[in-house]
Amino acid sequence: TLNVDSRWSCMGTRSGTVMGIPFFVGADVTINAGRTLTIDGGVTVKFYRNTGLNFNGYLDARGSAEKNVVFTSYLDILGQPEPTATNYWDQIVFNIDSGGVLEFCTIRFAGYDYHDVIVTDFSSPIIQHVDIAKCRRHLIRAQNTANPVVHYSSLVTNNTTYYGVYGDCTSTVDATSNYWGASSGPYHATLNPSGTGSRVGDCVLFEPFWDNPYGTPEIAVHPGALGATLEPEWTTVLDLYIMNLDTASVLSYSISEALAPTGSFAEANGSESQDLLEDGASRDLLRLADVEWLSVDRPIGLVDRDDTMTVKVTFAAGSLECGSYTAYLIIGSNDEDEDPVIVPVCMFVKIDHCDAPDSPPVGEFHLSQNYPNPFNPQTTFSYYLPQQDRVLFVIYDASGRKVRTLISGVQPQGRHTIDWAGNNDREEPVASGVYFARFLIGDKVTTRKLILAR
């Protein structure tokens, strides 16, 4: 049991292999609440049979394209036969109020006794650039409003009987832009019945998916913020960072199109687009020039090796009506083997006479979506309690860390509102980005996704 912050650092690479000199885990490791286990790139963690990691705290396992963090069996030895299922290690479990990041990691020979490989329970870790293969059962399971983000990863099961990603549908899991083991994509009985790759469950967003395994990436994109809230005729500029992770070659990139969903965005641009985010249908492609409220200062350019280009994205509210406007920038590179990166950006136009969201129904519990969303500097939640009850209302960041407790105590029956000004429990402002609000009343848990755009 780890009751202090711990760091596992690379101690060198074994001769004849890319795996680091291993850390051997001979019993289950539990990371206590509020504590962080940091695992550096180049570290190989080898588990004895039927052992694993259990997080009540946080995991920070961030490798790189050149130096992955490797989780594997103690019998995974170069030049030797692969471990049998009786010598597989167990799993990584994220419990309530835990979280963290798995980035540039390799996971194999897990799932002892048919355990799922990564389990998220009331938690929302970020899983990206992770290669999971040669495991015995389901790869990623989300339950009890868990909302992990799974991007840019290779998720290959032994057959379509097992799930690459699935959940209990208490929330929708974002598992877009992954490779599922076949160019036809993952198998889903209704949304992709012809897919021959790993199976996906309901309430899992899997499109777009990659056609080929994700090798060494050349392009990575990080938005400085995801959106902005503006008054009519206002403009604002946000930064988009395009990184060339290739240490040997110059990267050319292009931002030429945007994916458009239905709603005010489509109406504002004269498009009858279909929405992919909710139901897996197709979305229309628009030229950036046709998106009147969004412009990019460098839609094409070169990024030197191991360098970063800052692109300015301008939002202009103009005379648009009150509401939310969303686009999905498609950023491609000159690497023919690499799929484009898709970045969502959104703008909320706020007008004094905009109507607030509909009042919640009387007679049953209801939590409205925060308004406005995206927001800056403050947003409001409205909820209705059918009877006096104990309420716990907490804000979490995208890594699953607790940011702010808004309510903890008994509240009377009736309608209530609560504001959040984008600060933590120490009254310090938090950064722009995606956050999750979790409302617990009795045994009922409700989660809302919100975006702070400073």
Backbone torsions as a table, in degrees:
resi	resn	phi	psi	omega
1	THR	NA	129.5	178.8
2	LEU	-100.7	114.3	179.5
3	ASN	-110.0	11.6	175.0
4	VAL	-134.5	158.1	174.2
5	ASP	-62.1	134.9	-175.4
6	SER	-132.0	151.0	179.4
7	ARG	-133.7	128.1	174.9
8	TRP	-106.3	112.8	-174.9
9	SER	-106.5	153.4	-178.6
10	CYS	-66.8	130.1	-178.9
11	MET	-107.9	20.9	179.6
12	GLY	111.6	171.0	-177.1
13	THR	-113.3	135.1	179.7
14	ARG	-68.3	145.4	180.0
15	SER	-60.4	132.4	175.8
16	GLY	82.9	8.8	-179.5
17	THR	-148.6	156.8	177.8
18	VAL	-87.7	-7.7	-178.4
19	MET	-79.3	142.1	179.5
20	GLY	-72.7	162.6	172.7
21	ILE	-56.1	124.4	-163.5
22	PRO	-81.3	152.9	162.6
23	PHE	-91.3	125.7	179.3
24	PHE	-97.9	129.1	179.2
25	VAL	-110.9	113.3	-176.1
26	GLY	-101.0	-4.8	178.1
27	ALA	-152.2	161.5	179.1
28	ASP	-54.8	136.9	176.6
29	VAL	-108.3	124.2	177.6
30	THR	-111.1	128.3	177.7
31	ILE	-102.7	116.7	-172.9
32	ASN	-70.9	163.3	-177.5
33	ALA	-57.6	137.9	177.6
34	GLY	82.0	-3.5	-178.6
35	ARG	-107.7	153.5	-176.9
36	THR	-122.8	132.3	169.6
37	LEU	-101.8	117.0	178.0
38	THR	-103.4	127.8	178.8
39	ILE	-121.2	117.8	-175.0
40	ASP	-79.8	158.2	174.8
41	GLY	-58.5	143.0	-178.1
42	GLY	93.5	-11.1	-179.9
43	VAL	-80.7	135.8	171.7
44	THR	-111.9	124.2	178.3
45	VAL	-107.0	118.6	-179.6
46	LYS	-110.5	123.7	-175.1
47	PHE	-101.9	138.4	169.0
48	TYR	-70.6	159.4	-176.8
49	ARG	-53.1	138.9	174.1
50	ASN	63.6	33.1	173.7
51	THR	-126.0	163.4	-178.9
52	GLY	-170.6	-164.9	-178.8
53	LEU	-114.8	134.8	-177.9
54	ASN	-126.8	113.0	-171.9
55	PHE	-105.6	117.0	161.3
56	ASN	-99.4	-11.9	175.5
57	GLY	-110.0	-130.4	-169.9
58	TYR	-131.4	148.8	175.5
59	LEU	-116.0	129.5	174.1
60	ASP	-123.2	86.1	-178.9
61	ALA	-110.7	93.2	-175.1
62	ARG	-122.8	105.7	173.8
63	GLY	-92.6	-151.7	176.3
64	SER	-144.8	174.7	179.6
65	ALA	-61.5	-31.7	-179.5
66	GLU	-88.0	-28.8	-175.5
67	LYS	-132.0	89.2	176.5
68	ASN	-70.5	158.4	161.4
69	VAL	-89.9	127.4	-174.7
70	VAL	-113.1	126.7	173.3
71	PHE	-112.6	120.4	-174.7
72	THR	-155.2	179.2	178.7
73	SER	-76.2	153.2	178.3
74	TYR	-66.6	-14.7	179.1
75	LEU	-100.7	11.5	176.3
76	ASP	-82.7	92.8	-172.6
77	ILE	-126.2	132.5	-178.5
78	LEU	-56.6	130.2	176.5
79	GLY	83.3	-1.2	-179.2
80	GLN	-108.8	160.7	177.1
81	PRO	-59.8	151.2	178.9
82	GLU	-66.1	149.6	178.0
83	PRO	-60.5	144.5	173.1
84	THR	-80.7	165.4	-176.0
85	ALA	-59.5	-27.4	179.6
86	THR	-72.1	-11.0	178.0
87	ASN	-115.4	16.4	173.8
88	TYR	-71.0	153.6	171.1
89	TRP	-86.1	178.5	-167.3
90	ASP	-89.2	-91.1	-170.5
91	GLN	-166.0	170.7	171.3
92	ILE	-112.5	123.8	-176.2
93	VAL	-118.7	127.9	172.3
94	PHE	-105.8	111.6	-178.7
95	ASN	-87.7	-177.6	-178.4
96	ILE	-54.9	135.9	178.2
97	ASP	67.9	11.4	175.5
98	SER	-98.2	-175.9	178.8
99	GLY	169.7	-164.5	178.1
100	GLY	141.3	-165.1	-174.5
101	VAL	-134.1	132.2	166.7
102	LEU	-115.1	111.3	-175.2
103	GLU	-137.2	130.2	-175.5
104	PHE	53.3	61.4	179.2
105	CYS	-123.8	155.9	172.6
106	THR	-120.8	130.5	179.4
107	ILE	-127.8	124.9	179.3
108	ARG	-150.9	161.6	179.6
109	PHE	55.9	43.2	176.2
110	ALA	-111.9	168.2	177.7
111	GLY	101.9	36.0	177.5
112	TYR	-56.3	139.1	177.3
113	ASP	55.4	34.4	176.0
114	TYR	64.6	31.0	172.3
115	HIS	-78.9	148.0	172.5
116	ASP	-69.0	152.4	-171.0
117	VAL	-76.5	-51.8	176.8
118	ILE	-122.0	123.4	179.7
119	VAL	-117.5	127.5	177.1
120	THR	-116.8	123.7	-174.0
121	ASP	-128.4	109.2	-174.6
122	PHE	57.8	31.0	-174.9
123	SER	-142.9	159.4	-174.1
124	SER	-137.9	67.5	177.3
125	PRO	-69.5	160.1	175.4
126	ILE	-100.5	126.6	-178.1
127	ILE	-124.9	110.7	-178.6
128	GLN	-148.3	147.9	-175.1
129	HIS	55.3	46.3	-179.4
130	VAL	-117.5	133.5	179.0
131	ASP	-106.9	110.9	179.2
132	ILE	-114.5	119.5	-178.7
133	ALA	-157.5	167.2	178.4
134	LYS	57.9	34.4	177.1
135	CYS	-106.3	163.9	-165.8
136	ARG	-88.8	-26.0	-172.1
137	ARG	-140.0	-147.0	-179.6
138	HIS	-63.0	145.4	-174.4
139	LEU	-88.6	-51.2	-176.9
140	ILE	-133.2	125.2	178.8
141	ARG	-122.4	130.1	178.1
142	ALA	-114.3	131.0	-178.6
143	GLN	-144.9	157.1	176.3
144	ASN	56.5	58.4	178.1
145	THR	63.5	13.8	173.4
146	ALA	-62.1	139.6	-175.5
147	ASN	-136.6	63.2	179.4
148	PRO	-66.3	152.4	175.2
149	VAL	-107.5	119.8	-174.9
150	VAL	-122.4	107.3	-176.6
151	HIS	-132.3	154.2	168.3
152	TYR	55.5	35.9	-174.6
153	SER	-121.6	161.8	175.8
154	SER	-107.4	115.4	-171.8
155	LEU	-122.3	91.2	-171.6
156	VAL	-117.4	117.9	174.8
157	THR	-95.8	171.1	-179.5
158	ASN	-69.6	-30.2	179.0
159	ASN	-161.8	173.2	-175.2
160	THR	-75.1	-1.8	176.0
161	THR	-68.8	-36.3	-178.1
162	TYR	-93.1	156.4	-176.5
163	TYR	-94.9	136.5	168.1
164	GLY	-72.1	-48.3	175.6
165	VAL	-141.4	133.6	173.7
166	TYR	-153.8	170.3	-178.7
167	GLY	-160.5	-178.3	-178.9
168	ASP	-94.8	8.6	176.0
169	CYS	65.8	21.3	168.2
170	THR	-78.6	-9.9	171.9
171	SER	-156.1	167.0	178.0
172	THR	-99.3	129.3	-176.6
173	VAL	-94.4	127.2	177.1
174	ASP	-85.9	101.0	178.3
175	ALA	-123.3	43.4	178.9
176	THR	-80.7	159.4	175.5
177	SER	59.3	55.5	174.9
178	ASN	-130.5	161.1	173.1
179	TYR	-99.9	130.3	-172.2
180	TRP	-110.1	8.2	176.6
181	GLY	105.4	-2.1	179.4
182	ALA	-158.2	149.7	-179.9
183	SER	-66.6	-19.9	178.6
184	SER	-80.8	-2.5	176.8
185	GLY	86.9	-174.6	-177.3
186	PRO	-74.4	158.2	175.4
187	TYR	-86.6	127.9	169.6
188	HIS	-140.5	131.4	-169.6
189	ALA	-57.0	-34.2	-177.1
190	THR	-112.8	-37.9	-174.5
191	LEU	-84.7	-27.0	178.5
192	ASN	-152.8	65.5	-175.0
193	PRO	-66.1	-20.0	179.8
194	SER	-88.4	-3.5	179.4
195	GLY	-69.3	136.5	-179.8
196	THR	-111.2	5.4	177.6
197	GLY	-85.3	-167.7	-178.1
198	SER	-55.5	144.9	-178.7
199	ARG	-72.8	143.9	172.3
200	VAL	-120.1	149.6	-179.5
201	GLY	-87.8	173.0	172.2
202	ASP	-64.4	158.7	179.4
203	CYS	64.2	25.9	174.1
204	VAL	-119.1	120.8	175.6
205	LEU	-83.4	116.6	-175.3
206	PHE	-119.9	-8.3	178.2
207	GLU	-104.9	141.5	0.9
208	PRO	-74.4	152.3	175.9
209	PHE	-120.0	161.3	180.0
210	TRP	-85.6	149.3	179.0
211	ASP	-85.2	-24.4	-174.1
212	ASN	-133.3	160.2	176.2
213	PRO	-57.7	148.5	-177.7
214	TYR	-87.9	109.1	179.3
215	GLY	-85.8	-148.9	179.8
216	THR	-66.0	118.5	-175.7
217	PRO	-74.2	146.9	175.5
218	GLU	-106.9	-23.3	-174.5
219	ILE	-127.9	136.8	172.4
220	ALA	-137.5	144.2	-176.2
221	VAL	-129.1	130.3	177.1
222	HIS	-130.4	117.8	175.6
223	PRO	-78.1	139.6	174.5
224	GLY	-66.2	-28.6	175.1
225	ALA	-154.8	163.0	-175.6
226	LEU	-101.4	-9.1	-178.0
227	GLY	-178.3	-174.5	-177.7
228	ALA	-152.2	151.5	173.2
229	THR	-111.7	124.5	-173.1
230	LEU	-130.2	152.6	165.5
231	GLU	-84.6	159.8	176.8
232	PRO	-53.4	141.3	179.3
233	GLU	73.1	-0.4	176.8
234	TRP	-81.9	156.9	170.1
235	THR	-133.7	156.3	174.1
236	THR	-149.9	158.0	-176.8
237	VAL	-124.1	130.1	176.3
238	LEU	-118.7	154.6	-178.7
239	ASP	-95.4	141.1	173.8
240	LEU	-123.9	122.8	-175.0
241	TYR	-101.2	120.4	178.6
242	ILE	-107.9	118.3	-173.0
243	MET	-111.2	134.1	173.5
244	ASN	-96.3	108.7	-177.6
245	LEU	-88.1	-2.7	178.6
246	ASP	-81.4	124.1	-177.6
247	THR	-86.9	-0.5	-175.5
248	ALA	-117.3	-22.7	-170.8
249	SER	-128.9	151.1	172.5
250	VAL	-78.0	140.6	-179.0
251	LEU	-105.8	132.7	168.1
252	SER	-103.3	139.3	-179.6
253	TYR	-128.6	161.8	176.5
254	SER	-146.9	139.3	173.6
255	ILE	-121.6	96.2	-170.4
256	SER	-117.9	-16.7	-174.2
257	GLU	-138.3	164.9	175.6
258	ALA	-137.3	139.4	173.6
259	LEU	-85.3	134.5	-174.5
260	ALA	-116.7	127.5	172.6
261	PRO	-88.4	-178.9	176.3
262	THR	-75.7	180.0	175.1
263	GLY	98.1	-156.1	-173.0
264	SER	-62.2	-31.8	178.5
265	PHE	-61.8	-49.6	-178.8
266	ALA	-63.4	-42.4	-179.2
267	GLU	-64.0	-39.0	-177.7
268	ALA	-68.4	-22.6	-176.7
269	ASN	-112.1	14.8	176.3
270	GLY	66.1	30.1	-177.5
271	SER	-115.7	142.2	173.4
272	GLU	-102.3	58.5	-174.4
273	SER	-71.0	157.3	173.9
274	GLN	-107.1	152.5	-173.2
275	ASP	-93.2	125.1	176.2
276	LEU	-93.6	-28.4	-172.0
277	LEU	-59.9	-38.1	-172.8
278	GLU	-96.0	-37.4	-170.6
279	ASP	-124.3	5.1	175.6
280	GLY	80.2	5.5	178.4
281	ALA	-76.4	-178.6	-177.1
282	SER	-85.8	160.8	174.6
283	ARG	-123.1	149.3	-179.7
284	ASP	-78.8	149.7	174.2
285	LEU	-96.2	131.6	177.2
286	LEU	-120.6	143.9	169.9
287	ARG	-69.1	146.3	178.8
288	LEU	-58.1	-33.4	-179.4
289	ALA	-62.8	-21.2	-179.4
290	ASP	-91.1	-2.5	177.9
291	VAL	-98.2	100.5	-167.7
292	GLU	-68.4	-22.4	-174.7
293	TRP	-99.7	2.0	-174.1
294	LEU	-134.4	134.8	175.4
295	SER	-144.7	154.5	-178.1
296	VAL	-125.1	132.0	-173.8
297	ASP	-76.4	-28.2	179.3
298	ARG	-130.7	76.7	-177.0
299	PRO	-68.3	-19.5	173.8
300	ILE	-135.1	154.1	179.6
301	GLY	176.1	-179.9	178.7
302	LEU	-118.2	140.6	175.2
303	VAL	-122.1	123.2	-179.0
304	ASP	-63.0	160.5	-178.9
305	ARG	-58.9	136.4	179.4
306	ASP	53.8	40.3	-177.9
307	ASP	-133.1	175.2	-177.2
308	THR	-131.3	137.2	174.1
309	MET	-108.9	133.3	176.0
310	THR	-98.2	120.2	-179.9
311	VAL	-107.9	132.2	179.5
312	LYS	-90.7	123.7	177.5
313	VAL	-109.1	120.9	-176.3
314	THR	-103.9	128.4	173.6
315	PHE	-103.4	131.6	179.8
316	ALA	-130.7	111.4	-176.6
317	ALA	-68.6	-34.6	-179.1
318	GLY	54.2	-135.1	179.2
319	SER	-106.1	24.4	-179.1
320	LEU	-64.4	152.2	178.3
321	GLU	-72.8	162.4	177.6
322	CYS	-59.2	137.5	177.0
323	GLY	147.9	-176.9	-179.1
324	SER	-99.4	140.2	179.2
325	TYR	-128.4	127.0	-174.1
326	THR	-130.7	139.5	172.9
327	ALA	-134.4	160.4	179.5
328	TYR	-125.4	100.7	-177.1
329	LEU	-69.7	133.9	177.4
330	ILE	-103.8	118.1	-175.3
331	ILE	-117.3	110.5	-178.3
332	GLY	-106.2	167.6	179.0
333	SER	-133.8	178.7	179.4
334	ASN	-84.2	9.4	175.6
335	ASP	-89.7	107.8	-175.7
336	GLU	-66.7	-20.7	-178.2
337	ASP	-88.5	-0.9	-175.2
338	GLU	-115.4	130.3	177.8
339	ASP	-72.1	156.5	177.3
340	PRO	-64.1	158.1	173.2
341	VAL	-96.9	135.0	-178.7
342	ILE	-110.8	123.4	-176.9
343	VAL	-119.0	119.4	176.7
344	PRO	-80.1	136.8	172.7
345	VAL	-132.4	146.6	-176.6
346	CYS	-144.0	154.8	179.1
347	MET	-133.7	135.5	174.8
348	PHE	-113.5	123.3	177.9
349	VAL	-94.9	121.4	-176.0
350	LYS	-110.4	124.6	179.0
351	ILE	-124.4	142.9	-174.7
352	ASP	-53.7	-35.4	-175.8
353	HIS	-94.7	11.3	176.5
354	CYS	-61.4	137.0	176.6
355	ASP	-74.0	141.1	173.2
356	ALA	-71.5	164.0	178.2
357	PRO	-57.6	157.6	-179.8
358	ASP	-56.7	146.0	177.2
359	SER	-67.1	144.7	-179.5
360	PRO	-67.6	153.7	179.9
361	PRO	-69.0	149.9	177.8
362	VAL	-88.8	141.5	175.5
363	GLY	106.5	-13.2	177.2
364	GLU	-146.0	157.6	179.5
365	PHE	-65.2	141.1	179.1
366	HIS	-154.3	135.3	173.6
367	LEU	-122.1	117.6	179.2
368	SER	-77.0	158.0	170.9
369	GLN	-64.2	142.9	178.9
370	ASN	-59.2	152.8	-175.5
371	TYR	-140.6	126.5	-4.4
372	PRO	-77.9	168.8	177.0
373	ASN	-153.7	112.1	5.9
374	PRO	-64.8	164.3	-175.9
375	PHE	-140.4	157.4	173.0
376	ASN	-172.6	120.7	5.2
377	PRO	-98.2	-4.3	-170.7
378	GLN	-140.2	147.6	175.8
379	THR	-133.9	159.6	-174.3
380	THR	-125.5	136.1	172.9
381	PHE	-107.3	138.9	174.4
382	SER	-118.9	138.3	179.8
383	TYR	-149.6	158.9	-178.9
384	TYR	-125.7	128.8	176.1
385	LEU	-105.9	120.4	-180.0
386	PRO	-70.3	-15.8	178.9
387	GLN	-158.0	164.2	175.9
388	GLN	-59.9	135.2	-176.3
389	ASP	-160.0	163.6	176.2
390	ARG	-83.3	134.3	-173.7
391	VAL	-124.8	134.3	171.2
392	LEU	-125.7	119.6	-175.9
393	PHE	-127.6	114.0	-171.6
394	VAL	-130.7	142.4	174.8
395	ILE	-101.3	133.6	177.5
396	TYR	-121.9	152.2	173.3
397	ASP	-85.8	-179.8	-174.6
398	ALA	-67.7	-18.0	177.0
399	SER	-88.8	-0.8	179.4
400	GLY	90.3	6.5	178.5
401	ARG	-81.4	139.4	177.5
402	LYS	-69.3	132.9	-179.1
403	VAL	-107.2	-49.3	-174.2
404	ARG	-152.1	132.8	170.7
405	THR	-94.8	113.4	-177.6
406	LEU	-87.1	-37.1	-178.6
407	ILE	-141.0	136.5	172.1
408	SER	-152.5	96.3	-178.2
409	GLY	159.5	180.0	-178.4
410	VAL	-82.7	135.7	177.8
411	GLN	-127.8	149.8	-178.2
412	PRO	-75.1	165.1	175.0
413	GLN	-62.0	146.5	174.4
414	GLY	127.9	-174.5	179.8
415	ARG	-84.5	143.0	-179.7
416	HIS	-140.2	157.3	170.9
417	THR	-133.4	151.0	177.1
418	ILE	-143.9	137.6	-179.5
419	ASP	-102.6	148.8	168.9
420	TRP	-128.3	126.1	-175.3
421	ALA	-99.4	22.3	176.3
422	GLY	69.7	36.6	179.1
423	ASN	-128.2	165.5	-179.5
424	ASN	-95.8	-171.7	-177.2
425	ASP	-66.4	-17.5	177.1
426	ARG	-94.9	11.8	179.7
427	GLU	65.7	21.8	176.9
428	GLU	-92.6	139.5	178.8
429	PRO	-66.8	141.4	178.3
430	VAL	-100.7	166.0	-174.2
431	ALA	-76.4	161.2	173.2
432	SER	-60.9	151.1	177.0
433	GLY	148.0	-167.5	-178.4
434	VAL	-92.4	135.2	177.0
435	TYR	-132.1	163.3	179.6
436	PHE	-128.3	131.3	176.6
437	ALA	-103.6	124.0	179.8
438	ARG	-115.1	123.9	-176.8
439	PHE	-111.7	117.6	-179.1
440	LEU	-113.8	119.7	175.9
441	ILE	-132.4	117.1	-174.8
442	GLY	60.6	-125.2	177.2
443	ASP	-102.7	12.7	-178.8
444	LYS	-102.6	129.5	179.5
445	VAL	-119.4	131.0	177.4
446	THR	-127.4	136.6	-177.3
447	THR	-122.7	141.0	174.6
448	ARG	-127.5	140.2	177.5
449	LYS	-96.9	132.2	-179.0
450	LEU	-134.9	156.2	-176.2
451	ILE	-125.7	122.2	175.8
452	LEU	-97.7	122.1	-177.4
453	ALA	-124.8	96.3	-178.3
454	ARG	-82.4	NA	NA
